[in-house]
Amino acid sequence: MRKFHVDQFPQDRIFILLDKKFHKELFDYIHSRYKFGELNRNFFLNKLNENNYKRWKYRIKKPGRKIPQFIPLCFIIRISRIFNENFPLYKIEKHIIAYKGPSASSIIWDPKLPLMEDKRIMRILAHLIGDGHVGGAFGTGLPKGWSSSEYKNTHKKLISIFKKDLEVFGKVHTHYIKKDTLIIPNSIGYILRKLYNIKFDCQNSRVPLIFYDTRKELVARFIRAFCDDEGHVYDNHIDFYSTNKYLLLGIRDLINLKFPEIKISELKMSKRIKEHHYDKYYFYVLAESRENYLELIGFDHEKKRNDLIFNIRRSFLNKRSGKRGLTKMNILEFLNKENLSAKQISRKLYLSHGTILDHIGNLKENNKIIVCGKGHFNENIWKLV
């Protein structure tokens, strides 16, 4: 398991807070060796601002400000190198009680340092690439128009897992806008972008190159979370889809490399999404590999997992029984008892969703059934005429 220390974080984007006792010990030591002018001249090329240095040194609180002044990580890293014998990085790291991004960024308290690369990090990365967004900017300045970092999903369990996974960083402040969007600190995006040399915007995100040398158990978590967001379970295969061609190629390469027992298609292109002027790409897991996919990768998305389990069992039972075809009378008998969706009928008869839809379409054309409402996943609910 890889460990990431604070010197691997983006030093121009992260600001830290030391505990009071250690903070005093560090600056007392610096002051006993050098006056500000000498320190600035010898080690910082006269680029340090004396007023800023005083704020860092005395942990000044501004009027009406509830939190003390945070110190730029770049300054702390430089100090640890200058006074490495007495204040090595590992020692300083133990006394960091919080960190945050620039300006009024949300604070991460009680940070877990060094940061551990585990399944939580994998899921967070995949969700930010899939249905997420990383705000702010990496570098010396923020762009005009501040934007938040967020993860958006209508499936409540995925939002809940994502929020729990953020604890890998420490105590992370989050809040919801609407019911399906979780706002997170921009600092998390800054850190992940630096550690994995990755972009999170829609058309430029790629699979981190380090993943090709990462344990397959962790890669499985990444692929699992990505397909939770950007996948679909059909009757006979599992689709991965995106408008980002090279991201999908990376996902496909990972599956071929780490899970050769899972057979997948070539990358294909479907119709252009007009409103975005992007082509849509996809590949799919073949029917023969559905069980391997469920065992080796799987889903956290309950509906997708249940659909996959049903399709595997349906195929197995139909092969054993030699069951073929379906009379429309079966559907009419069920609808005589209660109103149902095509998916619900398929579950009762252990037949594919597509087969049921074909029969329902025929029954509708013959004015035997009509739509009477919408189900939980916006599916048509059918009833007898």
Secondary structure, 3 states (H helix, E strand, C coil): CCEECHHHCCCCCCEEEECHHHHHHHHHHHHHHCCHHHHHHHHCCCCCCHHHHHHHHHCCCCCCCCCCCCEEHHHHHHHHHHCCCCCCHHHHHCCEEEEECCCCCCEEECCCCCEECCHHHHHHHHHHHHCEECCCCCCCCCCCCCCCEEEECCCHHHHHHHHHHHHHCCEECCEEECCCEEEECHHHHHHHHHHHCCCCCCCCCCCCHHHHHCCHHHHHHHHHHHHHHHEEECCCCEEEEECCHHHHHHHHHHHHHHCCCCCECCCEEEEEECCCCEEEEEEEECHHHHHHHHHHCCCCCHHHHHHHHHHHHHHHHHHHHCCCCCCHHHHHHHHHHCCEEHHHHHHHHCCCHHHHHHHHHHHHHCCCEEEEEECCCCCEEEEEC
